[in-house]
């Protein structure tokens, strides 16, 4: 009532500042609340509430009205609002608790308080409005009280969960109870009522209330049932336990629990709950992350939210809720999860948990897909409620992690990744266009592709559209590839918003939208991929790197807007272009159109740069840290230490691929499990032995790549002739030669670049593989193994080389000399190299550490450096204790001719120690291998 009166009087008198006088008792009771309401409803007015006993501001500001609790002693010259049941004569009651007495010169109040029909109706309406306002305030007050009580109950539940865990940990650390004394008679079974065998078990049993389930769990933790060696532990005792056969045999004192037993709250099973199971995002955020959890050693399932039942919750140790909107069903899931002590995680790949972002000026897709702000805000609000019920968060980018931290302190970064199926499909699609890494002229067209899958990118595309139109006008061979709906042929982009494309519409190539599993085929058709986003828009700035790494897998160079995620993964000018202004976009497009060699080189380097960070192997390592951090204090501390240490590692460079040319290329477009790479330099004498040993491998399908480092002895012609005669044996046969002598590291990198399989076997041209080498090494590796190495026997022109018995050794006389005879342990690398270069290396591990180093001045320890780099990133190797290869000792080998020369070895040692300061070599002096 007071606010309404102040509003009318200030408007009539055109006042921006005034005062309201209150009696002392009223001032003490209402001035704080009245001040807040005036600031909320009249923010542009300076209205002060003063006590009648105070002289402050009385002369400085005009008086609007007086508020009192007692009847005025004398007539007032200003309107008086009186609280209380006793209303003076001449006043008008507008609400049960107050009355208004008019005085002064307010035309509105004079009219309002007259006794004509219209003022009487107006007063009646004002009473109704004030009464409704009072009811609303009362309801809001009650709602706030309910909300506060709910928060207090939530806090109590959280404290009970913490206490439950502490009691469980304390109980686990108590010593075992002494065995009970032997009994002459079997103990009487407890009275248990069980269903008769012939009665059917109901399909769904009623779920006990939360307090009863929590009490039962606490009882089981504090008083666990004794286990018997001869019988399995049962949840309820069977009535037949009283029979003589069921009496447990007394045993000796039980042994203390082994340290390898799982902790009371160990995490073993993860349930991914999909809130949008019919959208493409479920593949990235649920199925691929579930695969990562399995690869990390955990059990994992994916379930649509609507299908989650009690059995799923009971099975899980951790539940991950991806884009789940809150509902009664979801509330029940959380109640049961809390009762079962399940850790809950909210996962999102966009900022879908901040309701006030649901505005058209921030998310243009609301407009272009025909939704409303209210509908999207409601969706975001429900997802926020789900997030607030969860213990932790997980998401795709650092920007989203920052946004989530305002709601939950523990947030895990799990980026979107590709899977092995996507990688294979992408590389096969690229191979179908020609040899990867080479300029393929095709039909002479240059395709600029925009692979948008939804009608939510109008404002992203708008700033670059005029520039693209100008580029198409200047380069007639360029084409813009856009997508449309398969049946209706309706464009995904609303073309009426891009009139600049009308003059070049003949250079637009329309493609039907395809399922996600076929998307890499479409990427492989592009020559240039564009990924424009609205920079500075908080929603767009948090978008993930999908468009970059999926284009890179298919051998396509990308031009992208400089959002935070793109800036972190794109090395401008090396693995892609970052373009912000129209000039940036124009220059990048023209450069890639006019310079095909740079375009192919940039796509190759982009592919190598994404193989590890966005691959399933890296995600499995991240997932293992996330899940083990939930297994108690020590596990969380260790996981945190590992995560922080990994974050401090400097990014690896892109592998250096020296310039080279292809001399022979054969591709049957099949799928081989292993590629053998033979590096050769003037080894015509021994090359055929190496080639024949590869052809004799037991793997039926195999790829072979020979890389020549500028030989002058006829070995190139020999290799080419041999390949022409053995095309039927191999899926892919490639002969490459470096333009200039690149050294061992550069030659190996050329071979790794040409390989299209995950596993690559390294072989120097003067050595030999035994027939079962590739198959055995491949079989010994799991998906997370970076490399595997065998025992290697040494030989020379006289036959097997025997060990030097003058050395301090425990071997018997006549023992063959073997290389690679130590089990894998990265600490063995501190004192020197124990692993020969003849090993099977995964391409993702090679790319993860920047490949083999390239330095002719320090040539010879490229393999040792690679093992050290892999050790620094915690990537494991594996030793196969079986002789699978033969090492040829001869005077012209690189080891004897170069590496083990005093001056050269000193340079090699200094170079490698500078790259890995933790190594302490036990044999720094040159030591040639004897022939």
Number of C-alpha atoms within 10 A of each C-alpha: 17 14 15 12 15 20 17 15 20 17 10 13 12 9 16 13 16 21 21 20 22 25 17 16 12 17 19 11 10 12 16 11 9 16 14 12 14 21 14 11 12 17 11 11 16 14 23 17 20 20 20 17 10 11 9 11 14 16 9 10 17 15 18 23 24 25 24 20 18 15 13 13 6 6 9 14 12 16 21 23 23 26 19 13 12 13 19 15 7 11 16 18 20 19 19 12 12 20 22 24 22 21 15 13 14 16 10 11 19 13 12 18 19 12 10 10 8 12 16 14 13 13 17 15 13 15 17 14 14 17 15 12 13 14 12 12 12 12 12 12 12 12 12 12 12 12 12 12 12 12 12 12 12 13 12 12 14 14 12 13 16 12 13 18 18 12 15 18 16 12 16 15 10 9 10 13 10 8 12 8 7 10 8 6 9 14 10 10 13 12 8 10 8 10 9 8 7 6 7 8 10 7 5 7 7 6 10 9 11 14 9 12 15 19 12 11 15 17 11 12 19 14 10 10 12 9 11 13 12 11 10 8 12 9 7 10 13 14 14 11 16 15 11 10 9 13 16 14 11 13 11 7 11 11 8 10 12 7 7 6 8 12 13 14 16 16 21 19 18 26 23 26 27 27 19 15 18 10 9 13 18 21 19 17 27 25 19 19 26 23 21 24 25 19 21 19 14 17 17 22 19 20 18 18 21 13 9 17 14 14 8 17 22 14 14 23 23 22 24 23 29 29 29 26 21 19 13 8 13 18 14 13 18 20 15 20 21 20 21 19 20 21 20 23 24 27 28 23 21 18 22 20 25 16 19 13 18 25 17 14 12 15 20 17 18 20 16 17 11 9 12 14 18 13 12 19 19 16 20 24 20 21 26 23 16 23 27 16 19 21 16 21 25 24 24 23 23 18 19 24 23 13 16 25 13 8 16 16 13 13 22 21 17 23 24 24 26 22 18 12 9 20 19 18 19 25 20 21 21 22 19 14 14 16 16 22 19 14 15 13 11 9 7 9 15 22 20 27 26 19 21 18 18 15 17 19 21 21 17 17 20 16 18 22 18 17 21 23 22 15 20 24 15 11 15 12 14 20 24 23 20 19 22 19 15 12 8 8 13 13 17 20 20 13 13 9 11 16 12 17 22 13 12 17 14 11 19 19 14 15 16 16 22 16 8 13 12 14 19 25 20 19 25 27 20 25 25 27 28 26 22 26 24 21 15 11 13 17 19 20 21 23 22 23 24 18 20 25 27 24 28 30 28 31 32 30 32 31 27 25 25 22 24 19 19 25 15 11 17 23 17 17 12 17 26 26 26 23 23 19 12 15 12 16 25 17 14 19 24 14 13 21 21 12 11 17 13 17 24 22 20 26 26 25 24 27 25 24 27 24 24 20 19 20 20 24 25 21 25 24 17 20 25 18 20 21 22 19 19 18 18 16 10 12 16 17 13 14 21 16 12 13 14 11 11 13 10 8 10 7 10 13 13 21 23 17 23 18 13 19 13 14 13 17 17 17 16 13 12 12 15 18 17 24 30 24 29 25 26 26 23 19 21 20 12 17 24 18 15 18 23 14 16 27 18 14 17 15 18 13 16 23 26 25 24 30 31 29 25 20 16 12 13 12 21 26 12 13 21 18 12 14 23 13 9 11 15 12 16 21 19 23 24 23 23 23 26 21 13 11 18 24 22 25 24 27 30 29 26 29 26 30 22 21 22 22 20 20 26 27 25 21 25 24 25 26 21 26 27 17 18 16 24 26 15 17 23 19 9 14 19 11 11 19 16 25 27 25 30 27 22 25 22 20 20 15 10 7 9 17 21 15 17 15 13 6 8 7 9 7 13 9 10 11 13 17 16 18 20 23 20 14 16 18 13 17 11 14 20 15 14 16 17 18 24 18 19 25 25 28 25 23 22 23 26 25 25 26 26 19 29 26 23 21 16 14 12 22 23 21 21 23 21 19 22 19 25 25 22 20 18 15 14 14 21 17 22 20 21 19 14 16 19 21 25 21 22 22 20 17 14 12 14 14 19 18 12 17 22 20 15 15 12 16 22 16 15 23 16 14 17 18 15 11 12 15 10 13 17 13 14 9 11 16 14 16 14 15 12 11 13
